[in-house]
Amino acid sequence: MSNKSATARRGGLLSTMERPMRLNPLLALLFLAIASCNARAEDTIKIGGLLETSGALASLGQPALEGALLAVDQLNAKGGIRGRKVEFVNVNTESDNTRAVTAAKRLIQQNDITAIVGPTNSGSAFAVIDTVQHAPIVMIANGASRGIVLPSEEKKWLFLAPLTDVLVQSVMMADMKRRGITRIALLHADSAFGTSGRDQLERYASKFGLQVVMQQAYGNDDKDMTPQLTKIRGTDAEAVVIWATGPGQAIATRNYKQLGLKLSLYLSHAANDFNFLRLTAGSAEGVLIPSSKMYVADALPQTDPQREVLESFTRDYQAKYGRQPATFAGNGYDATMLLAAAIEKVGPDREKVREAVEATKDYRGVTAVYSYAPDDHFGASPDSVVLLTVKDGKFVLAPN
């Protein structure tokens, strides 16, 4: 080979190596899209949701989701968390415990989910405990059964946002004591929420001078509770407690009025919901409901630590959704904001977020003023509970 040919070939090779590599235009666009998606993912903090927007308890889960989304809107309007946009990723549990577990696994497998706002259904919250604990990832549940977070040393990743059954029952039973009531009858749903309420009522009734003279239960699919209430009518009870959630509590309240029972009727805090008023069709007049302060903010003293938060939340919720918020919307909102406050302090590290939630003190929420501790994953202050009644189809403070 001549020196000229060799030089030409070397020159050709060198010129080829020195020329910049030309990418296929489609590949270049793909690389840019991937880079853009990765950048957006790094700029986003994701909070997961297990809120039921269909099925029997959608009337609880849908408002909770709306509250959570309102919280995200407010956070992003103020620049997000640590300058990063917040995204709420909800997987509908369909009010089903088995589907709740599947939904929890789907969320957790997305490694960029920092924390979870849990189901409003206590049964579904119980169902996902092992999944959450083994992940591990912090979850603030919207179910109100104490067992979801007890014992706290064994369920370190679980917290509650709603008012618990023991907390609201203490207000309810204190009212009974004040009224001179000593004997009560109980009708409860055969569900995790209903049986937890039964157990706590049995446990603490004697401390308020109360005796439970009869217990009756009904199934989740029951459409008539007249037989159980008829048995209760035959006792010497001075007041009746119906402890349930969803449509069943409304059906039982209608049946109670249809039977002409005149005893004081106390309901669970799940009745502080506009759907309950609609489903009872006027039969709820005079019932007594331990509740958050959401529906009576304008009746609170100006010094109440929650009044300003409640007024702001109600105003913003109405602006976004065009209607008044249900109490469950406050639960979803509080759970999301509590998690956001923890992430703001420590960043999106799961263990650090758990520690920050547990260290929360005097956080003024819609549902309650929250203070958690290693031995207290309930959070809500007793001063956050009021007793409501229904007057002229509206929730008002019960007379003292």
N, C-alpha and C positions, 0 to 999 in steps of 0.2 A: 504493500500500500504506500502510495506517495505521501510525502510529508504534507502536501497541499490538501489531499483528501482527508488525512487524519485530522488536520487542523480544522477543516470544514466541519467534520463530524463532531469534533470536540466543541467547536463553536456552536453547532446546532444543539448539542446536548446542554451546554451551559446556558444558552439562551432560553431553552425550554424550562430548565430548573429555576432560572432567575425570573421568568415571567410569573406574575401572580396567578394563582389557581382560579379558574373561572367556574363558579358554581352554577348548576342548573337553577334558573330563576325560581322554579317551584320549590326546590329544596331550600333555597335561601329564604323564601317566605315561610316555609315550615319551621326552620330554625328560629326565625324571628318570632313566630307565634309561640313556640315552646318557651323561648326566653321570656317573652312577655307574660305568659301564664305563670311561669315560675316566679317572676318578679311580683305579680299580683298576689300569688299565694303567700309569699314572704311578707307582703304588706298587709295581710288580712289576719285578724284573730277570729277564729271560729268557735262559737258556742253551740253545742248540740242540744236538741230538744227531743223529748219522748212524749209529746203531748197528743192526746187522742182527739182527732178531728172528725172521726166517724165512729159509729157504734153507739152503744147504750149511754156512754158518758161523754159524748161529744159536746153536750151542753156545758160541761166543765172544762174540757180540754181546749175547745175552740177559743173561749175567752182568755184562757191562760196563754195561748199562743199569741193572741192579739196584744196582750199586755207585754209579752216578751218582745214582739216586733216593735212596739212603741218605744220600749227601752232602747232598742238598737238604733232606731231613728234618732232619738235624743242624743245618744252617745256619738253617733257619726256627725250630727249637726255641730257638735262641740269639738270635732277633730278626731273622734275615735278613742282608742285606748293607746296611750303612748305614741300618738301620731299614726296609728294603724287603723284601718277601717275594720269595723266589727260586722261579722256575718252570722246570722242565726240559721242553723241547719236543722230543720225538724223532720223527724221520721214518724209518721202516724202509726200509733200502736193499735188503732182500731178498737180501743177499749177491751183488748184481749190480752191476757197475761202471757200466753205463749208467743204471740206476735211481738209483745213488748220486749221479750228476751232477744228475739231475732233483730228487732230494730236497734236495741242497745249494742249488739255485736257489730252491726253495720256502721254505727256511729264511731265506735271505738276503733274499728279497723282503719278508719280515716285518721291517720296519726296527727293530723293538724287540728283535731278537735281538742280544745283545751279543757273544757268542763261541760257538764250536762245539766240542763233543767229537766227534772224528772216528771213522771206521770202525775196527773191529778187523781188517778185511780190508785187507792192504797194497795189493792191486790197486785196491780202491775208493778208498783214500786217494790213490793216484797219480792216479786218474781225476778227482778233484775239485780238484786243486791249482790249475788255471787259474781255476776258478770262485771259489775262495776268494781267490786273489791279486788278481783283478780287482774283487772286491766293494768294498774289501778288508775282511776280517774275520779275526781270529785263530782258528786251529784247533789244538787239541792232539789229534793223531791217536793211535789205539790200535794201528795197524799198526807192526810192529817193523823194517821195512826202512829202512836209513839214507838211501836215495835220496829218501825222502819229504821230507826237510828239507835235502838237499844239492843245490847249494851254498847255504849259509844266506844269503849276501848276495843271492841271487836269489829265495829263498823265505822272505822275512822274516816272513811271516804264519803259517808252519808250524812246529809244535813236536811233540815226541814225549813220550808218557808211559811206554810200556813199555820194558823192557830191549831194547837193540838187538842185532842179530845179531853185530856185531863184538865188543861187550862180553861177551856170553855165550860166544862162541866162544873168546875169549882165555882164559877160565876153563877151558873144556873142553880146549883144546889144551895149556894148562899142566899139566893133569892127565895128559894123554897123555905129555908129556915126562917127568914125574915117574915114570911107570910104564915108561919105556924104549921106548915105542912110536915107531916112525919111519915106518911105511908105513900109509896109511889108504885106504879106499874110501868113496865117497860115493853115496848114493841120495837124490835130491831130487825134490820135486814140481815140475811144470812150471807154476809160478805165480810171481807177483811176489815173494812171500816166499821160495819155494824157490830161484829163480834168484839172488836177492840173496844168500841164504845161501851158495850155490855160489860166487858171485863173490868174496865176502869170504873164504871158506875158502881158495880158490886164492891169493888175494892175500897172506894172512898165514901160511899153513902153513909156509913155509920159515923164518920167524922163530922157529918152535918146533922146528926140525929135522925137520919132517914132509914127506913126499912123498905126493901124491894119486895112487895107482897106477891107479885106475879111477873113472869117473863114470857113473852111470846115472840116467835120469829116468823119471817116470811121469806119466800124464795125470790130471787132477783127477777124472775119472769112472772111473778104473781100479779094479777090484775084486780084482785079484790081482797082486802084485809078485814072484811066484816067479821068472819068467824073468830079471828084472834081478838078483835076489839070487843066482840060480844062477851067473850070470856072475861076480859078485863073489866067490863061493865058490871060483872057479877061479884067483883071483889070490893073490899072496903078502902081501896086506894083513894087518896085525896088529890092526886095529880097523876098525869100520864106523860111519859117520855117516849117520843118516836125518834129512833136513832138510825138514820139511813142517808143515802144520797140519791140523786136522780129522780126519775118519775115515781118510783115507789113511795117516796116520802110524801109526794103530793097526793097520790092515790089514797094512802092511809089517812091523810088529813081530811080529804073529802069524805071518806067512810066514817071518820070520827064525827063529823058534823051531821052526816045523814042519820047516824044512830041517836042523835040528840044528846050526846054526852056533854055535860056542863062543867066537868072538872077542868082545872087549869091544864093546858096542853103545852108542853115544852118540846122543841124540836132541836135537831142537831144544827150546827152552824152551816151545814151544807144547804140549809133552807134559805139562807140570806142571798137569794138569787131571784132575778126577775122572772126566770122561767118557772120557778116555783109558784110565784104569784099568778102567772098565766095559767098554769096547769091546775091550780086549786080552784080557779073560777069563782072567787069570792068566799071560799070556805076557810080561808086563812085568817079572817078577822079575829083579833084578840090572841093569836098564838104568841108564844114567847120564845125568842131565839137568841142565844148567846152569839155574839158576832164581832167582827172587826168594826171600825168606825166609818167605813167608807160611805154608807148611805146617810150619815147624820153629821157630816163635817160642819155644816152650817149651824148646828146646834151645840158645837163644842166651844168651850171658852177659848179666847184668843191665845191664852198661854199654853194650850194643849200642844205638845211637841209634834204631833202628827198633822195638825190642822192645815198648815201651809202646804205640806207634801200632798195631802189628800186633795186640796183644792186645785193645785197645779196638775196633778195626775188626771183628775176628772175633766178639767178643761181641755187638756191635750188629747185625751182619749176621745172625747166628744168631737173635737175638731178632726181627728183622723177617721173615726168610724161612724160619726153621725148619730150616736146613741150613748146612753149612760153606761158606764162600765159595770160589769158584774164583779162580785167579790173575787172570783177566780182569776179575773184579769189582773187584779192586784197581786195575787200570788205569783203569777208568771212574770210580772213586771219586777217584783221584789227579788225573786230568785235570780233574774238576769242581772239586775243592778248590783246585787251583792257579789256575784261572780266578777262583774266588771270592776268593781271597787278593789277586789282582791288582786285581779290581774294588773290593774293600774299600779298597785304597790310593788308587785314582785315580778311582773312579766309573765309570759305564757308557759311557765314551768309547772307541770301538774302538781308535784309535791309541794312546791312553794305556794301555789294557789290554795291547796288544801290547808296549809298552815295559816295562811292569811285569812281565810274564811273563819277558821276556828278562833282566830285572835280578834275577830270583829267585836267592837264594843259600841253600844249606844247608836247604832245605825238607824236613822229615822226612815222607815219604809211606809208603804201604803197600808199594808196589813198590820204591821206592828213596829215597835221599836225593838231592834234585834241586838242581842249580845250573846255570842257563843263562847264556849269554853271546852277544854278537853273532855269534861264530864257532862257537858250540856250542848247537844247538837240540835236542840229545839229552837233556841234563840229568842222566841217571842216573849216580851215582857207581859206580866199579868195585867198591867195598866192599859194594855192595848185592847182589852175586851170590854164590850158594853152589852147590855141586854136590850134587844129590840122587840117591838111588837108590830102588828100590822093594823093600821087604822085607815079606813077609807081606801083600801087597796095600795097603801104605801107603807114603807118601813119607817118607823119613828122610834125614838127612845121610849122604852117602857117606863111607866110612872113608878116612882119610888114608893 
